[in-house]
Amino acid sequence: MHIWRSPSYRRFALCKKNIIMRFLLVLLSTLFFTVTCTAQNDLLILKKNNRTQQTFFPGSEMTFSTAKGSYNAYVTSIERDSVYLVQYDIRQVPTNLGIYMLDTIARYNFGINYRDITGFGKMNNKFDWNASGGALFGGGILLTTVGLGTWIFAKPNTRYYARPALVIGSAALSGIGYLLLKSHNKGMPLGKKYTLHYIKVK
C-alpha cells in the first residue's frame, strides 16, 4: 500500500491543511481589520528624546507594563483615551499523530487608559543581544567551573589540568555575557527619556 493512501498519511495531510487554512484565515482577518479600523481609530506614538520609536494602531503588537503587571497583546482599537486589546493564550497541544502543534486555547479582551501604561518592552527588530549575552554567560560559567575543577582534582602539567589562560578567558566571556544581558535587558520606562503621545485622528 502506498504511503499517501494510508490512514496515517491522510490524517497528517488533513491536519497540515487545517493548520494552513487557519493561518491564512487569521492573516486575512488581521489585514482586513487593520485596513478598515486604522482610519477610524486614534494613534499612540512612543518617542525617545522626542524621536518616534514606534506607532501603535489596530493590529499592532504591544508589549507593555502597568502598575498591575506586564502584558503582550494586540491592539483592536484606540479611542476616547483608551487602548482596547486582545491577548491570546497559545500553547502546544498534541494531535492524533502524536505530534505537537501550536493552538489558541483562549483569548482575553481588555482595555486600559493609555495614561496607565508605565513602560514598554524592548523592540527585538535587530540583533538579539539577550540571547547572545545568555549564551556567553552560561558558556563562560560552565568552562570556568570545569577549569577550576581541574585545578582541584587534577595534577598540574597533566593533560586534564586546565591552563590558566583558558580559565581566565572563560571568566572574561561570562563577564561580557553578563554585561550584555544587563545592558540590553532593560525596558523602556516612560518618563524623561521615553514619552507616550495620544494622537486624535477623528
NURO-732039 format. One record per residue (C-alpha): residue number from 0; residue in three letters; x, y, z. Coordinates in nm, 3 decimals, decimal comma. Last residue first. Example, Ala and Ser with C-alpha at 12.3 -4.5 7.8 and 13.67 -1.06 7.14 Angstrom:
2
ATOM    nr   rest         x         y         z
ATOM     1    SER     1,367    -0,106     0,714
ATOM     0    ALA     1,230    -0,450     0,780
***
This chain:
202
ATOM    nr   rest         x         y         z
ATOM   201    LYS    -1,124     6,161     1,435
ATOM   200    VAL    -0,748     6,116     1,430
ATOM   199    LYS    -0,657     6,201     1,787
ATOM   198    ILE    -0,292     6,137     1,863
ATOM   197    TYR    -0,201     6,016     2,214
ATOM   196    HIS     0,168     6,056     2,291
ATOM   195    LEU     0,386     5,825     2,501
ATOM   194    THR     0,720     5,951     2,631
ATOM   193    TYR     1,058     5,785     2,674
ATOM   192    LYS     1,363     5,971     2,807
ATOM   191    LYS     1,209     6,190     3,078
ATOM   190    GLY     0,946     5,940     3,188
ATOM   189    LEU     0,803     5,623     3,044
ATOM   188    PRO     1,007     5,314     3,114
ATOM   187    MET     1,160     5,147     2,806
ATOM   186    GLY     1,273     4,802     2,907
ATOM   185    LYS     1,617     4,698     3,015
ATOM   184    ASN     1,755     4,362     2,911
ATOM   183    HIS     2,014     4,508     2,676
ATOM   182    SER     2,265     4,648     2,929
ATOM   181    LYS     2,232     4,375     3,191
ATOM   180    LEU     2,234     4,085     2,949
ATOM   179    LEU     2,528     4,225     2,755
ATOM   178    LEU     2,719     4,293     3,080
ATOM   177    TYR     2,657     3,936     3,199
ATOM   176    GLY     2,778     3,794     2,869
ATOM   175    ILE     3,096     4,000     2,887
ATOM   174    GLY     3,160     3,871     3,240
ATOM   173    SER     3,096     3,511     3,133
ATOM   172    LEU     3,344     3,557     2,849
ATOM   171    ALA     3,606     3,702     3,086
ATOM   170    ALA     3,567     3,402     3,319
ATOM   169    SER     3,622     3,171     3,023
ATOM   168    GLY     3,934     3,365     2,921
ATOM   167    ILE     4,074     3,345     3,274
ATOM   166    VAL     4,011     2,971     3,288
ATOM   165    LEU     4,166     2,911     2,946
ATOM   164    ALA     4,468     3,132     3,020
ATOM   163    PRO     4,525     2,947     3,348
ATOM   162    ARG     4,565     2,617     3,159
ATOM   161    ALA     4,329     2,340     3,255
ATOM   160    TYR     4,483     2,023     3,405
ATOM   159    TYR     4,349     1,712     3,233
ATOM   158    ARG     4,653     1,663     3,008
ATOM   157    THR     4,888     1,689     3,303
ATOM   156    ASN     5,113     1,984     3,398
ATOM   155    PRO     4,948     2,026     3,739
ATOM   154    LYS     4,767     1,730     3,891
ATOM   153    ALA     4,392     1,708     3,854
ATOM   152    PHE     4,118     1,732     4,118
ATOM   151    ILE     4,136     2,093     4,239
ATOM   150    TRP     4,280     2,271     3,936
ATOM   149    THR     4,064     2,051     3,713
ATOM   148    GLY     3,755     2,179     3,896
ATOM   147    LEU     3,860     2,537     3,835
ATOM   146    GLY     3,861     2,466     3,464
ATOM   145    VAL     3,523     2,293     3,473
ATOM   144    THR     3,371     2,585     3,663
ATOM   143    THR     3,524     2,839     3,427
ATOM   142    LEU     3,401     2,647     3,123
ATOM   141    LEU     3,046     2,631     3,258
ATOM   140    ILE     3,038     2,995     3,369
ATOM   139    GLY     3,169     3,109     3,030
ATOM   138    GLY     2,913     2,900     2,843
ATOM   137    GLY     2,624     3,037     3,050
ATOM   136    PHE     2,736     3,400     3,024
ATOM   135    LEU     2,825     3,381     2,656
ATOM   134    ALA     2,498     3,209     2,564
ATOM   133    GLY     2,292     3,448     2,777
ATOM   132    GLY     2,464     3,750     2,624
ATOM   131    SER     2,400     3,620     2,274
ATOM   130    ALA     2,033     3,555     2,351
ATOM   129    ASN     1,994     3,900     2,509
ATOM   128    TRP     2,177     4,071     2,224
ATOM   127    ASP     1,920     3,956     1,969
ATOM   126    PHE     2,026     4,154     1,661
ATOM   125    LYS     1,757     4,387     1,535
ATOM   124    ASN     1,377     4,403     1,542
ATOM   123    ASN     1,352     4,297     1,905
ATOM   122    MET     1,170     4,603     2,041
ATOM   121    LYS     1,240     4,636     2,414
ATOM   120    GLY     0,936     4,615     2,637
ATOM   119    PHE     0,725     4,919     2,708
ATOM   118    GLY     0,666     5,138     3,012
ATOM   117    THR     0,424     5,284     3,268
ATOM   116    ILE     0,095     5,250     3,081
ATOM   115    ASP    -0,190     5,381     3,299
ATOM   114    ARG    -0,211     5,702     3,092
ATOM   113    TYR    -0,321     5,494     2,792
ATOM   112    ASN    -0,641     5,404     2,976
ATOM   111    ILE    -0,685     5,031     2,965
ATOM   110    GLY    -0,899     4,782     2,776
ATOM   109    PHE    -0,948     4,408     2,785
ATOM   108    ASN    -1,026     4,114     2,560
ATOM   107    TYR    -0,887     3,772     2,650
ATOM   106    ARG    -0,842     3,485     2,407
ATOM   105    ALA    -0,825     3,115     2,480
ATOM   104    ILE    -0,652     2,792     2,385
ATOM   103    THR    -0,501     2,910     2,057
ATOM   102    ASP    -0,308     2,622     1,905
ATOM   101    LEU     0,055     2,544     1,840
ATOM   100    MET     0,123     2,189     1,726
ATOM    99    TYR     0,252     1,876     1,893
ATOM    98    ILE     0,300     1,535     1,738
ATOM    97    GLY     0,135     1,206     1,838
ATOM    96    LEU    -0,050     1,169     1,510
ATOM    95    ASN    -0,388     1,237     1,674
ATOM    94    THR    -0,256     1,579     1,775
ATOM    93    PRO    -0,096     1,702     2,099
ATOM    92    VAL    -0,129     2,068     2,208
ATOM    91    GLN     0,142     2,334     2,231
ATOM    90    ARG     0,010     2,657     2,376
ATOM    89    ILE    -0,121     2,997     2,268
ATOM    88    ASP    -0,321     3,210     2,515
ATOM    87    TYR    -0,407     3,512     2,302
ATOM    86    GLN    -0,441     3,869     2,436
ATOM    85    VAL    -0,682     4,115     2,277
ATOM    84    LEU    -0,651     4,489     2,322
ATOM    83    TYR    -0,850     4,807     2,367
ATOM    82    VAL    -0,649     5,124     2,428
ATOM    81    SER    -0,824     5,414     2,597
ATOM    80    ASP    -0,805     5,794     2,562
ATOM    79    ARG    -1,150     5,803     2,397
ATOM    78    GLU    -1,043     5,569     2,119
ATOM    77    ILE    -0,780     5,314     2,025
ATOM    76    SER    -0,895     4,982     1,880
ATOM    75    THR    -0,802     4,615     1,850
ATOM    74    VAL    -0,442     4,640     1,967
ATOM    73    TYR    -0,264     4,307     2,004
ATOM    72    ALA    -0,131     4,176     2,336
ATOM    71    ASN     0,177     4,120     2,550
ATOM    70    TYR     0,120     4,229     2,907
ATOM    69    SER     0,312     4,320     3,223
ATOM    68    GLY     0,164     4,383     3,569
ATOM    67    LYS    -0,076     4,586     3,783
ATOM    66    ALA     0,115     4,918     3,785
ATOM    65    THR     0,127     4,896     3,407
ATOM    64    SER     0,359     4,724     3,163
ATOM    63    PHE     0,390     4,698     2,788
ATOM    62    THR     0,447     4,461     2,499
ATOM    61    MET     0,216     4,583     2,222
ATOM    60    GLU     0,152     4,415     1,888
ATOM    59    SER    -0,014     4,637     1,628
ATOM    58    GLY    -0,337     4,528     1,459
ATOM    57    PRO    -0,525     4,848     1,542
ATOM    56    PHE    -0,269     5,131     1,580
ATOM    55    PHE     0,058     5,179     1,767
ATOM    54    THR     0,348     5,386     1,635
ATOM    53    GLN     0,704     5,310     1,739
ATOM    52    GLN     1,028     5,489     1,811
ATOM    51    THR     0,941     5,846     1,713
ATOM    50    ARG     1,204     6,096     1,820
ATOM    49    ASN     1,123     6,343     2,101
ATOM    48    ASN     1,402     6,206     2,323
ATOM    47    LYS     1,258     5,860     2,269
ATOM    46    LYS     0,903     5,861     2,141
ATOM    45    LEU     0,616     5,614     2,155
ATOM    44    ILE     0,321     5,717     1,941
ATOM    43    LEU    -0,034     5,608     2,011
ATOM    42    LEU    -0,298     5,651     1,742
ATOM    41    ASP    -0,670     5,726     1,717
ATOM    40    ASN    -0,910     5,500     1,534
ATOM    39    GLN    -1,138     5,517     1,233
ATOM    38    ALA    -0,870     5,516     0,959
ATOM    37    THR    -0,695     5,223     1,125
ATOM    36    CYS    -1,014     5,018     1,153
ATOM    35    THR    -1,091     4,903     0,800
ATOM    34    VAL    -0,733     4,836     0,688
ATOM    33    THR    -0,628     4,674     1,015
ATOM    32    PHE    -0,934     4,451     1,039
ATOM    31    PHE    -0,894     4,334     0,681
ATOM    30    LEU    -0,525     4,258     0,731
ATOM    29    THR    -0,590     4,078     1,060
ATOM    28    SER    -0,875     3,874     0,914
ATOM    27    LEU    -0,665     3,778     0,613
ATOM    26    LEU    -0,377     3,662     0,836
ATOM    25    VAL    -0,604     3,474     1,078
ATOM    24    LEU    -0,779     3,296     0,791
ATOM    23    LEU    -0,450     3,215     0,620
ATOM    22    PHE    -0,311     3,063     0,941
ATOM    21    ARG    -0,627     2,857     0,998
ATOM    20    MET    -0,621     2,730     0,640
ATOM    19    ILE    -0,255     2,629     0,671
ATOM    18    ILE    -0,312     2,450     1,003
ATOM    17    ASN    -0,621     2,272     0,868
ATOM    16    LYS    -0,428     2,153     0,562
ATOM    15    LYS    -0,148     2,016     0,781
ATOM    14    CYS    -0,400     1,824     0,994
ATOM    13    LEU    -0,570     1,686     0,682
ATOM    12    ALA    -0,235     1,577     0,536
ATOM    11    PHE    -0,139     1,408     0,864
ATOM    10    ARG    -0,475     1,231     0,886
ATOM     9    ARG    -0,437     1,114     0,526
ATOM     8    TYR    -0,083     0,994     0,597
ATOM     7    SER    -0,198     0,793     0,897
ATOM     6    PRO    -0,490     0,643     0,706
ATOM     5    SER    -0,254     0,506     0,435
ATOM     4    ARG    -0,306     0,609     0,073
ATOM     3    TRP    -0,010     0,850     0,059
ATOM     2    ILE     0,217     0,573     0,193
ATOM     1    HIS     0,138     0,342    -0,095
ATOM     0    MET     0,000     0,000     0,000
***
